[in-house]
Amino acid sequence: MTPFPHQYTASASSGERGDIDVRSHGLSPLRSESPPQFGGPSDRWSPETLLTAAVADCFVLTFRAIARASNLPWLSLRCDARGTLDRVERVTKFTHFTLHVHLKVPEGVDLEQARRLLTAADHTCLVARSLSATSLLKANVETARPAIAAAG
């Protein structure tokens, strides 16, 4: 890891109407528009969906690092994030993010340790912690059953 502070750059450009072209050096460009709730199409990323995706993505990356440092074996993790945009004192802003997390671990893994590490990821995700909105973690940890070989 490089020393702090880190710098990240992105650009967005558009004409009077149509898609916004979102770019960052070395990455595939994204097309963005207003979400349907603001009169945009439903087939484009919007700033609102990008922010919500960033919260989910950061949670998964944070858990991955914490699990690695804690030597916790795991098989799969899915984080479904829901961001709530609301008007508070005449200001439109995200007020809440709910993360529905499903973690699958191999048999024999300490399920309580897995839950603690999910909570730690929720508390240390830098994207969510950088926002004024609250975050609620709803986690499910499941043990994977070994496959049974078919008799032949």
Secondary structure, 3 states (H helix, E strand, C coil): CCCCCCCCCCEEECCCCCCEEEECCCCCCEEECCCHHHCCCCCCECHHHHHHHHHHHHHHHHHHHHHHHCCCCCCEEEEEEEEEEEEECCEEEEEEEEEEEEEEECCCCCHHHHHHHHHHHHHHCHHHHCCCCEEEEEEEEEECCCCCCCCC
